[in-house]
């Protein structure tokens, strides 16, 4: 039998692909012989598949490892190529195409290669740097050095996706609408509490101060007033001006403010004891203004020291570098030298020289000369001297640092780049949205390195960039052999902290997490919710009022509350989008059972929590059941013997307070359900109970011809008119509540849900000109969806006291659909419509809004029409329209492009944003209905284009009786005009119109066409009485016709110097700190900052630059007598003149 020499076999196999050393047999290089090259791709592909399966099947989480993603790419491309080759061969054979074998093979090979490359590209996903992470020289979980901190080696990682919400294209990542301040505040709070194992922020800071002082030989003492704190932030990319606006990554204004709030409001540090600095860069307005507005006595320091900043001063010759060749700066800021504590707030960034930049590199902004030779690890041997060790180890820098932070709200692959999205879970190709805190500088930088390396380690400069961490952790005996002594006093540094790498980029475990060593502990904090009640074993009665309570950490925004009656298998909504205040009173649904649970969660489902165990809902004798499988002939209305139809159920002799519960399922109703007073209807859920109308009358009708107390609710089902039925109609009843309904396909001309005070046939008084006999009270409509209803969503007549909110109206109905309407009558008092979305042709048309009504926090895409109405006695305003967004969307044959028809008198219109309408606010109605209207603090963008007599604001139009106007105030608005349409048009109709007491003050009018007039006039000329146009600014518009208006203090043809970038309306229309609008307005009774109001919608909230020759005082002299002088300026000083020279 022939024997086999394994070594010889191995050598022969290797000889096929490699050149071997004849002496040692070691591989020298690849042997790329032409006859064997075709085998490389299949061999690599097969080996990749084997490696992937062997590693991933036992532990699926390994699929995220870099090596497995590489293997998946190669293996996937090989399989795709093989499948492509096999399939193509079959196709060619079937088609019997006449190619020679050589050409056929080349074509197939090319197709397969393209397919393989495509698969590999998809497998490697978005960021090739993330696939090829650099493998550190030290193995995972091999800690070195000595851990620091109350909990040694602890690094707290707070991940809060709600904090970083930039869309990546509009505005800047640091805008207020791109970073959630509330979320950032929560992240700082949670992190310091977790770091110190304390229950409150105040206790956390006290523990940090005491621990630091204890370790510095001062005893266990906390912070004392007068102790100075220096906060080093990273402003590396802000090197040109204070107004520099870009998306390069610098210190987050929101993170800096959150840290100041903690120190001042929780730790009790006086503002004046805190300095925030970057000694070699400029502090931009976005950071300065946000901090200074809230904490005016905090010192903000940079290299220049102008515009309210303090200029840094150097304390020279402080650092004695441990390598004599190091020419980096030796001076540090005097404020740091004088501080008792330092807080190091760095960023999550790669760095094209140092590899990474975290807390150690952050102190390059604390020295007077930056020298990069000794931090460039990728170009130097591993285990070389590193400048960062001297900085971190210096007693005045790292030695004074009580807290280290890495701000990862937005991270980036390289120092000069905008934010980069992170690929791995939990980021999943989104922003990093993280904050890291620690008392151990080496541990926190080690964690930061692992994150950057796992995401962007394919960049060449990352290689070996953890070398400084080895030097710091082993500073007493570093790999380089350097005698680190940054004070030059002969004392060698001890270990500065602990270093290790995590086990992998999926689990992210360090030795203290695994219980295998004394290195790093990474504590991850994510948003959490905990249900407190009901949490198991409770017993509730159907129909009763009960309270759900919960606690939350890191949660931002509202929550949903759901109920399960089958132990958590399925869920029904109880309350949606309610405030996250930890408590909510609910009406217990009528579904009895012993396996009930409550769930509280954010609307996107994460985080979430449920009751720990089941609780019971007991039946209620006053609840009656209807089910699609029930029977109207034999059913009793009990839970076990339900009725079949709603119409039959409401016809039963039920006592007031009874509830008809519609089980889940689809009901087809063939007749009106006439609902008595005091009877409630509820479904199993908006999407679970469906009622379809199969007749041409009302589906549900509640008729009372006299004024009665309805005291009833309709909730939790879908009502589908099937383009036949009319909808819901309620007359004369107080205390009606409609919620969690979906109403669609109705044919009622008065609205799918029509609520009114009287039957108009029995009330001849009610009309557009005359109010109804009585008003109904306490109407609530919320959390409902209306769509595709022929007569609109909601009809209202004769309501005094109504709240209509959180509803969605999608009533295009071709191009003529309506949201909320009034059937040409209206008569509403104290009705609040808010927090709703409208997508209709005419979103709202309501007449006779006669007192205390409001429309706010809504989004409109169509027309809001308030045609006419006066003011009832006892009210100061008829209707306030405020804090809405009007953003026009065209629909079909839509020709009515007004945003708001302001026909009611005594209206307040403020804090709204209007864009892209062809007409803005128009005053059409018969006098005196257009009197006493105030339009203030709005932004109008790109309005105009329908008719020349319509404009952003139109005063008067139409017939002779509509022309007299009085008491119109247009104050502090910003008009951004696009094209040839004037912002204000005064249209006189055909008679002799008058305009009395019209104030146009403190407005910005700017456009792009100097031929467009600020004010245009049409028709018969007005007679003007007491009309003023003062303290306005115009730019790129025509100032040719202000006749009839008293003019004063206007800034004509002047650039307003608004921010001019970012989202509209804010920050786009906010003022720059050099804007001529600041303090240039006149007091019109609105709140303002500074000495005088600003011009335009937004008050400037920062500090304007000082005058080049500031006026300190304004002396007045009694000419010819005496030697004393008084100050008539702001300071109020007086004094004696001891010498003066008269200058002509």
ROGUKOL-203334 format. One record per residue (C-alpha): x, y, z. Coordinates in steps of 0.5 Angstrom, whole numbers, plus 500, padded with zeros to 3 digits. Layout:
REM ROGUKOL-203334
XYZ...
REM end
This chain:
REM ROGUKOL-203334
500500500503507498504512504503519504508524506503530508509535508510534501502534499502541503508543499505541492499545493502551496507551490501551485499558488505561491513562491516558496523560500527553498531553505525555509519553505515559507511563503515569499509571494503570490505565483500568478501563473496564467494557467491557475489564475482562474481558480483564485476567485472560486477558491476564495469564494468557497473558503469565504462561504465555509468561514462565514457558515462556521462562524455565524451559525453557532452565534448569529450576532457574529454576522456584524463582525468586520471579517464576516462582512468581508466573507459575506461579500466574497462568498455572496459574489461567488454564489451570484457569479456561479448562479449567473453562469449556470442560468446564462448557460441554460438560456443560451442553450435553450435559445441555441444562440450561435456563438463560438465557445470562446466568445460565449465563455467571455460573455458569460464570464463578463456578466458574472463578474459584473453580477458578483461585483454588484452583490459584493458592493451591496453586501459591503453596504454604504461605508467601505471604511466600516468593512475593513476595520483595522485590527489592533495589535493587542487582543480583545479584552486584555486590559492594561493600566490602572482603572480610575473613578468612583466605579473604576474604569466605568464609561457611560454610553447614553444612546438617544436617537431622539437627540440628533434629528437633522435631515442631513440636507437642510440647514445645519446639524447644530440648528435647534430643529436638528438637535433636541435640547430636551433630549441632550439635557436628559443625556447629561443628567442620566450619564452623571447619575449612572457614572456615580450610582446616585439617584439625583443630579445634585448627588451625582455632582457632589460625588464627583467633586468629593471623589476628585478632592479625595484623590487630590489630598483635600479630603472628601469635600464638595464644591465651594463657591469661588472654586473656578471651573474651566470647560475645554470644548473643541472648536477646531474647525471654527477659525475664521469668524464668529458668524461662520456657519457650516456643517463641519463638526465642532462643539454642539451648542446644545451639549455645552448648554446642557452641561452648564445647566447641570453645573449651575442648576444642579451642582450649584456652581455660580455662573461667574466661576465657570469659563468655557474655552478653546484657546486657539480658535474662535467661539462661534455665535451659535455656541456663544449666544445659546450659552450667554442668553441663558447664563450671562455671567458665564465666561466664554473665552477664545483666542480673539476676545471680541464681541463679548468673548474674553481673550485668553491669556497664556501662562507660559513655560508650563509644560516640560515635554518628555521628548526634547525634540518636541516643539509643541507649545509649553504655555497653557491658558491662565484661566486653566492654571487658576482653575481648581477643576477642569471638565474635558468635553471632546468630540467623536471624530476620526483625525487624518493625522492623529487617527482619532481625536477624543479627550487627550487630543482635545487639549491641543486647544489648550496649548499655544503651539500645535505640533503634530509629529509625535501624535501621527501614529500611523507614520511612526512605530507602534509604541513611540513617544506621544505628546498626548501623554504629557498633556493628559498627565500634566497636573494642570491639564489632565491632572485637574480634570474631574470629568471627561466627556465625548460628545457623540451627538454627531460623529464623523470619520475625519476631523474636517468633515460634516457628520457621518452616519454610523452603520452598525447597530444600534445606529443602523445607518443613522447619526451616532446620537450618543454621549460618553462620560467617564472619570478615566481618560484612557478608558473613555478614549479607548471606547471612543477608539473602538467605535471609530475603528469599527465604523471607519477603521478602513482609513489609513490614518486609523492604523496604530492610532491607539498607540497613545492609549498604551503609552498612557495606560502604562505611563509608568513603564510605557512600550516606548520606554519614555520617562514621562515627566511633563512637569520636569520635576523628576517624578515619573507619571503613574498609569493614567487609566485603563486600556483595552479593546472590546470583544467585538463590535456587536456585543461591545463587552469589556472585561468588567462587563464580562467579569473576566478582568479589571479593565473597562466597564461600558454601561449603555443607557437607552431610553426606558419606560417602566409601567407602574400600574396596573402591573399585575393582579389588579381588578378593574371594572369595565366603564370605570375611570382608572389611572395608568402610571409609568416612569421613563428615562431618556424618553422624549415626546409623547407616548401611546397606551394600549390594552391587551385582553389576551396576555399580550398577544394583540393590542388595542389603542386606549390613548395615543400621543399623550404627554409623557408625564407619567400618568393618564386617566382612562375609561376602562373598555368593556371587554372583560377578561382575566388576562389583561395587560397595559403597554406604554410605548413611544409612537415608534414602538421603542422603548416600550414596557408592559404590565409584569403580569395579568390583571382583570377587567370585570364586566359591567351590567350596564354594558351591552355587546354587539357582534357580527356573529350575534343575533338581533332575534335571539341575542340578549346583548350580553357578552356571551349572547350579543346582538348583531346590529348597532341599529337594533342595539340602540333601539333597546330600552337601555338606561342612561349611562349604558354603553354599547360595545361593538366587538372587533369585526365588520358590520353592515348597517342597513338603517339609521342607528337612532341614539338616545340621550345618555347612551355611549357607543364604543368599538374595539379599536379604530382599525378593529371595528368597521361599520359600513353603511348600506343605505342612503340616510344617516348612519348614527343620529342623535336628535334633540329638538330642545336643549338637553344634556347628551352626556355621551361618547362615541369612540373607537371604530371606523364608520364607512359610508360606502358613498351612500350613507350620510354620516353622524348628525347630532342636534341640541345636546351638550357634553358630546365626546367623539374620539378615536374614530375613522370616518370616511366615504360619507355623503352629508353636505353639512359634514360627515360629523355634523353637530349643531344646536337646533334643527334649523327647520324649527329655528327660523331665527338661525341664519348667517345673519341671526344666531340660533336660539341656544348654544350647545356646550362642551363638545370634544372631538379628538384623535379622529381621521376624516377622509373622502367625505363629500360634504367635509369632515366636521360641521358646526353650528351654535357651539359655545365651548368646544375642543377639537384636536389631534385630528387628521382631515384629508378631504380633497374630494377631487379639488373641492373638499372641505375640512371643518365647515359651518353650513353657511351659519356658524355662530361659535364661541370658545371653540379651540381647534388645535394640533391637527393636520389638514389636507383639503381644498378648503381646510376650514370655513367657519362664519360668525366666530364671535368670541374666544375662539382659537385655531393653533398648532395646525398644519394647513395645505389649503384655504382657511376661510373666515368670511364674516362675523362680529364680536359678542359682548364680554369678549376681547377677540373673536378668533385668534389664529396663531402658531400654525403652518400654512404651506400650500399644496395645489389640488386639481382644478383648485383656483382658490389660493388664499391662505386665510380669509380674515372676514371676522372683526376683532381677529388676532393673527400671530406667530404663523408661517405662510408659504407658497400661496398665491394670496396670503391674508385677505380682508374681503367681508362687508364692513364692519367685519374687517375692523380691529384686526391685528397681524403680528409676528408672522413670516410670509414667504413666496406669496403672490401670483393669482390676481394683482389685487390680492397680495400677502396682505390685502386690505379691501376688495370688491363692492362699494360696501366692503371698502371702509376699514379701521383699526388695522395693525400690521406689526413685526412681520417678515415679508419675503417677497418672490417675484412681482407681487406686492406684500400689501395691496390696498384695493378701493373698490368702486365707492369712496373708501376710507382707511382709519387707524392703520399701523404698519410698523416694525416689519421687514419687507424684502424681495428680489425685484426692485420694480415691485412696490412695498404697497400697491393701490388699486381701484378708487383712492382711499382717504387715509386718517391716522395711518402710519408706516414707521420703523420698517425695513425694505430691501430690493423692493420699490418704495414709491408709494407710501402716500397717506401714511405718516412715515418715520424711522424707516430703513429703506433699501437696507439689507436686513442681514437675516441668517439666510440659511437653514430651515424656514422660518427659523433659523432662516429669518432670525437676525444676525448679530450685525443686523440693522434691524436690532433695536431699530423698532418702536414699542408697539406693546409686544415683548422685546429684548434690548433697549428697543424692539427689533424689526421683523418677526424674530427678536435677536437673542444674542449680544450685538457687536459693540460700537467701534466708538461706544457712547458711554455717557451724554454730558449736558453743560450749563453753558457759562456757569458752574463746572458740574455736568450731568449725564443724560444717557443711560448710566445716570452719572454726574461729575465735575469737569476739571479740564476741557478743550472746545473743538469746533
REM end
